[in-house]
Amino acid sequence: SGWTNRGTMPTAYYKWESDAWVIDIDALHWQVRLDRGSKLGMSDWTQGADSPLTDEKKTEWATYRQSLRDLPSNNSDANSIDDVTFPTEPA
């Protein structure tokens, strides 16, 4: 089998397999979960009993946090981290 010119890897979430670049969905989902965990951790304070937020704002943050938890399953067609739609943090 000699050398095969693989060309450029489409994104960091691809692997060379059977003479073609294929999405490494496990690597992509790992990165999404890592980013999601960071965003969840940074917003934990919004749900505490001693949070200074109004009930309405707490609900907005709870909805945001649930949207984060729905990742990556709600972005199943993503081929890179740039394709993943993260929810917008409440103002």
C-alpha positions as CSV (number, residue, x, y, z in Angstrom):
1,S,0.0,0.0,0.0
2,G,2.3,3.1,-0.4
3,W,2.0,6.5,1.0
4,T,-1.5,8.1,0.7
5,N,-1.9,11.8,0.6
6,R,-4.5,12.4,3.3
7,G,-4.9,16.1,2.6
8,T,-5.8,18.4,5.5
9,M,-7.8,17.1,8.4
10,P,-11.2,18.8,8.1
11,T,-11.3,19.7,11.9
12,A,-9.6,18.5,15.0
13,Y,-12.5,16.0,15.5
14,Y,-11.7,13.8,12.5
15,K,-9.6,10.7,12.3
16,W,-8.1,8.8,9.3
17,E,-9.9,5.6,8.9
18,S,-10.2,3.2,5.8
19,D,-8.4,5.7,3.5
20,A,-10.7,8.7,4.4
21,W,-11.2,11.4,7.0
22,V,-14.2,10.5,9.2
23,I,-15.7,12.4,12.1
24,D,-14.5,11.2,15.5
25,I,-17.8,11.9,17.2
26,D,-16.5,10.7,20.6
27,A,-13.7,13.3,20.5
28,L,-16.2,16.0,19.6
29,H,-18.7,15.0,22.2
30,W,-15.9,14.9,24.8
31,Q,-15.0,18.5,24.0
32,V,-18.7,19.6,24.1
33,R,-19.1,17.9,27.5
34,L,-15.9,19.6,28.8
35,D,-17.2,23.1,27.7
36,R,-20.6,22.3,29.0
37,G,-19.3,21.3,32.4
38,S,-17.3,24.5,32.7
39,K,-20.4,26.6,31.9
40,L,-22.5,24.6,34.4
41,G,-19.9,25.0,37.1
42,M,-19.6,28.8,36.5
43,S,-23.4,29.1,36.9
44,D,-23.9,26.9,39.9
45,W,-24.2,30.0,42.1
46,T,-27.5,31.0,40.4
47,Q,-29.4,28.1,41.8
48,G,-28.5,28.3,45.5
49,A,-30.9,29.3,48.2
50,D,-28.7,32.3,49.0
51,S,-28.5,33.5,45.4
52,P,-29.2,37.2,45.1
53,L,-31.3,36.6,42.0
54,T,-35.0,37.0,41.7
55,D,-37.1,33.9,41.3
56,E,-37.7,35.0,37.7
57,K,-33.9,35.2,37.0
58,K,-33.3,31.9,38.8
59,T,-35.8,30.3,36.4
60,E,-34.1,31.8,33.4
61,W,-30.8,30.4,34.7
62,A,-32.4,27.0,35.4
63,T,-33.7,26.9,31.8
64,Y,-30.2,27.8,30.5
65,R,-28.6,25.1,32.6
66,Q,-31.1,22.5,31.3
67,S,-30.2,23.5,27.7
68,L,-26.6,23.0,28.6
69,R,-27.4,19.5,29.9
70,D,-29.1,18.7,26.6
71,L,-25.7,19.0,24.9
72,P,-24.4,17.3,22.8
73,S,-27.5,15.3,22.0
74,N,-29.3,18.3,20.5
75,N,-26.4,19.0,18.1
76,S,-26.1,15.5,16.6
77,D,-25.2,16.9,13.1
78,A,-22.2,18.9,14.4
79,N,-18.9,18.2,12.8
80,S,-16.8,20.6,14.8
81,I,-17.0,22.5,18.0
82,D,-17.9,25.6,16.0
83,D,-21.0,23.8,14.7
84,V,-22.3,23.2,18.2
85,T,-25.0,25.7,19.3
86,F,-24.5,26.5,23.0
87,P,-27.4,28.3,24.7
88,T,-27.1,32.0,25.4
89,E,-26.4,32.8,29.0
90,P,-29.2,34.9,30.6
91,A,-28.4,38.6,30.9
